[in-house]
Amino acid sequence: MPARKDPDASTSVPCFYGAELRYKREQAGLTLEQLAKGSFRGLSFLSQIERGERRMPVDLAQYVDERLGTDGFFQRRCEDAARARRVGHPLYFADVPELEKQAETLEEWAPSVIPGLLQTEGYFRGLLRYEAPHLPPTTVEERVRARIARAELWNRPDRPAYWGIMRESVIRKTSLQPAEMAEQLEHILDVMRSTQNVLQIVPDTTAWHPLIYGMVKIMTFADAPPVVWTEGNHDGQIVDYPASVKGYQRSYDRLRAVALPPDASLALVEQAARTYRHEAQQEA
């Protein structure tokens, strides 16, 4: 069972919701294991809801209300908690920012775009222009603010240890102006060097490699089992089944082996940044 970590109910709606769930469960004399039994959810999932890190699905809220005798409270309020979590984020992504904050380690594979935690505002706006041109301006601004807020993680003294791997094409092929791409790559270099974290590049000459089909983020925690986040163009999912998580971890370890060493990877990013900066100066 994960070690007890009391949520601060004053910090957010999800934390208040989770704290209330823990209070009602303990008032009913139930352990997490007892509440999880029959819920079709894992122990770690319920634990993360109590800590304000995961949203409560409606079917689980109905089960909890029936089991705890809470007169529909959790079903009525689960949408409020979910709405508070997803401000500026797509619904399917709502749990990820809080999980990133709680993680001890983040291991990320980015085969097609620069990872969100490393994106500049200019890069993210460029992605939205091409990926979601239908979004109204107010939604675009909400998402930009939320993306910038996620990056505040780098300034925290208790930030997770980060290990990122990207394909070379992510930094070589872009629709952004050279000045914007130079700023983006310089930002990556600043973050990696100031936080003493690790970045590797998989060369484009490496045709086949592990995790070839899509992005992966592996998160480990001090008081809960690890989880994996995978994402497509319009959806994503959290994987917490232990055998699946172990498979992703094994593949990620193999991916490190085919990537360039960290120093060589940063040198490649630095060279690309200089090239974009030179192009921008020539255009000025």
Summary of the structure (lengths in Angstrom):
residues: 284
radius of gyration: 20.7
end to end distance: 60.0
largest distance: 70.8
contacts: 841
relative contact order: 0.12
helix: 55%
strand: 12%
